[in-house]
């Protein structure tokens, strides 16, 4: 049985990681 918390963390990372990397790239481009 998959723990809901673990699956939620994986889902959250899949969305947050690209979003955070995207914001970093935007900030670097503005410099």
C-alpha distance matrix in Angstrom:
0.0 3.8 6.4 9.1 11.7 11.0 10.8 13.9 15.6 15.4 16.7 19.3 20.5 20.9 23.3 24.9 25.8 27.9 29.4 30.5 31.9 33.6 35.3 36.4 38.0 39.8 41.2 42.5 44.1 46.0 47.7
3.8 0.0 3.8 6.3 8.6 7.4 7.1 10.3 11.9 11.7 13.1 15.6 16.7 17.3 19.6 21.2 22.0 24.2 25.6 26.7 28.1 29.9 31.5 32.7 34.3 36.0 37.4 38.7 40.4 42.2 43.9
6.4 3.8 0.0 3.8 5.4 5.4 6.4 8.6 10.1 11.0 12.5 14.2 15.7 16.9 18.9 19.9 21.1 23.6 24.7 25.4 27.3 29.2 30.3 31.5 33.5 35.1 36.2 37.7 39.5 41.1 42.7
9.1 6.3 3.8 0.0 3.8 5.6 5.2 6.0 8.6 10.0 10.4 11.9 14.2 15.3 16.6 17.8 19.6 21.9 22.5 23.5 25.7 27.2 28.2 29.8 31.8 33.0 34.2 36.0 37.7 39.1 40.9
11.7 8.6 5.4 3.8 0.0 3.8 5.5 5.0 6.2 8.7 9.8 10.2 12.2 14.2 15.4 15.8 17.5 20.3 20.7 21.2 23.6 25.4 26.1 27.4 29.7 31.0 31.8 33.6 35.6 36.9 38.5
11.0 7.4 5.4 5.6 3.8 0.0 3.8 5.3 5.1 6.3 8.6 9.7 10.6 12.4 14.5 15.0 16.0 18.8 19.9 20.3 22.1 24.2 25.3 26.3 28.3 30.1 31.0 32.4 34.4 36.0 37.5
10.8 7.1 6.4 5.2 5.5 3.8 0.0 3.8 5.5 5.2 6.2 8.5 9.9 10.7 12.7 14.1 15.3 17.5 18.7 19.8 21.4 23.1 24.5 25.9 27.6 29.1 30.5 32.0 33.6 35.3 37.1
13.9 10.3 8.6 6.0 5.0 5.3 3.8 0.0 3.8 5.4 5.0 6.0 8.5 9.8 10.8 11.9 13.8 16.1 16.5 17.7 19.8 21.3 22.3 23.9 25.9 27.0 28.3 30.1 31.7 33.1 35.0
15.6 11.9 10.1 8.6 6.2 5.1 5.5 3.8 0.0 3.8 5.4 5.0 6.1 8.5 9.9 10.1 11.4 14.3 15.0 15.4 17.5 19.4 20.4 21.5 23.6 25.2 26.1 27.7 29.6 31.1 32.7
15.4 11.7 11.0 10.0 8.7 6.3 5.2 5.4 3.8 0.0 3.8 5.4 5.2 6.2 8.8 9.9 10.4 12.7 14.3 15.1 16.5 18.4 20.0 21.0 22.7 24.5 25.8 27.1 28.7 30.6 32.3
16.7 13.1 12.5 10.4 9.8 8.6 6.2 5.0 5.4 3.8 0.0 3.8 5.5 5.2 6.6 8.7 10.2 11.8 12.8 14.5 16.1 17.3 18.9 20.6 22.0 23.3 25.0 26.6 27.9 29.6 31.6
19.3 15.6 14.2 11.9 10.2 9.7 8.5 6.0 5.0 5.4 3.8 0.0 3.8 5.5 5.3 5.9 8.3 10.5 10.6 11.8 14.1 15.4 16.3 18.0 20.0 21.1 22.4 24.2 25.8 27.2 29.1
20.5 16.7 15.7 14.2 12.2 10.6 9.9 8.5 6.1 5.2 5.5 3.8 0.0 3.8 5.3 5.0 5.5 8.3 9.5 10.0 11.6 13.6 14.9 16.0 17.8 19.5 20.7 22.1 23.8 25.6 27.2
20.9 17.3 16.9 15.3 14.2 12.4 10.7 9.8 8.5 6.2 5.2 5.5 3.8 0.0 3.8 5.9 5.9 7.0 8.9 10.6 11.5 12.8 14.9 16.3 17.3 19.0 20.9 22.0 23.3 25.3 27.2
23.3 19.6 18.9 16.6 15.4 14.5 12.7 10.8 9.9 8.8 6.6 5.3 5.3 3.8 0.0 3.8 5.8 6.0 6.4 8.8 10.5 10.9 12.6 14.7 15.9 16.9 18.8 20.5 21.6 23.2 25.4
24.9 21.2 19.9 17.8 15.8 15.0 14.1 11.9 10.1 9.9 8.7 5.9 5.0 5.9 3.8 0.0 3.8 5.7 5.0 5.9 8.5 9.7 10.5 12.2 14.1 15.2 16.5 18.3 19.9 21.3 23.2
25.8 22.0 21.1 19.6 17.5 16.0 15.3 13.8 11.4 10.4 10.2 8.3 5.5 5.9 5.8 3.8 0.0 3.8 5.4 5.3 6.1 8.5 10.0 10.7 12.4 14.3 15.6 16.7 18.5 20.4 21.9
27.9 24.2 23.6 21.9 20.3 18.8 17.5 16.1 14.3 12.7 11.8 10.5 8.3 7.0 6.0 5.7 3.8 0.0 3.8 5.6 5.1 5.9 8.6 9.9 10.4 12.2 14.3 15.3 16.3 18.5 20.5
29.4 25.6 24.7 22.5 20.7 19.9 18.7 16.5 15.0 14.3 12.8 10.6 9.5 8.9 6.4 5.0 5.4 3.8 0.0 3.8 5.5 5.0 6.3 8.7 9.9 10.6 12.5 14.4 15.4 16.9 19.1
30.5 26.7 25.4 23.5 21.2 20.3 19.8 17.7 15.4 15.1 14.5 11.8 10.0 10.6 8.8 5.9 5.3 5.6 3.8 0.0 3.8 5.4 5.2 6.3 8.7 10.0 10.8 12.5 14.4 15.7 17.4
31.9 28.1 27.3 25.7 23.6 22.1 21.4 19.8 17.5 16.5 16.1 14.1 11.6 11.5 10.5 8.5 6.1 5.1 5.5 3.8 0.0 3.8 5.5 5.1 6.3 8.7 10.0 10.7 12.4 14.5 16.0
33.6 29.9 29.2 27.2 25.4 24.2 23.1 21.3 19.4 18.4 17.3 15.4 13.6 12.8 10.9 9.7 8.5 5.9 5.0 5.4 3.8 0.0 3.8 5.4 5.2 6.3 8.8 10.0 10.6 12.6 14.9
35.3 31.5 30.3 28.2 26.1 25.3 24.5 22.3 20.4 20.0 18.9 16.3 14.9 14.9 12.6 10.5 10.0 8.6 6.3 5.2 5.5 3.8 0.0 3.8 5.4 5.1 6.3 8.7 9.9 10.8 13.0
36.4 32.7 31.5 29.8 27.4 26.3 25.9 23.9 21.5 21.0 20.6 18.0 16.0 16.3 14.7 12.2 10.7 9.9 8.7 6.3 5.1 5.4 3.8 0.0 3.8 5.4 5.2 6.3 8.7 10.1 11.2
38.0 34.3 33.5 31.8 29.7 28.3 27.6 25.9 23.6 22.7 22.0 20.0 17.8 17.3 15.9 14.1 12.4 10.4 9.9 8.7 6.3 5.2 5.4 3.8 0.0 3.8 5.5 5.1 6.2 8.8 10.3
39.8 36.0 35.1 33.0 31.0 30.1 29.1 27.0 25.2 24.5 23.3 21.1 19.5 19.0 16.9 15.2 14.3 12.2 10.6 10.0 8.7 6.3 5.1 5.4 3.8 0.0 3.8 5.5 5.1 6.4 9.1
41.2 37.4 36.2 34.2 31.8 31.0 30.5 28.3 26.1 25.8 25.0 22.4 20.7 20.9 18.8 16.5 15.6 14.3 12.5 10.8 10.0 8.8 6.3 5.2 5.5 3.8 0.0 3.8 5.5 5.3 6.8
42.5 38.7 37.7 36.0 33.6 32.4 32.0 30.1 27.7 27.1 26.6 24.2 22.1 22.0 20.5 18.3 16.7 15.3 14.4 12.5 10.7 10.0 8.7 6.3 5.1 5.5 3.8 0.0 3.8 5.4 5.5
44.1 40.4 39.5 37.7 35.6 34.4 33.6 31.7 29.6 28.7 27.9 25.8 23.8 23.3 21.6 19.9 18.5 16.3 15.4 14.4 12.4 10.6 9.9 8.7 6.2 5.1 5.5 3.8 0.0 3.8 5.5
46.0 42.2 41.1 39.1 36.9 36.0 35.3 33.1 31.1 30.6 29.6 27.2 25.6 25.3 23.2 21.3 20.4 18.5 16.9 15.7 14.5 12.6 10.8 10.1 8.8 6.4 5.3 5.4 3.8 0.0 3.8
47.7 43.9 42.7 40.9 38.5 37.5 37.1 35.0 32.7 32.3 31.6 29.1 27.2 27.2 25.4 23.2 21.9 20.5 19.1 17.4 16.0 14.9 13.0 11.2 10.3 9.1 6.8 5.5 5.5 3.8 0.0
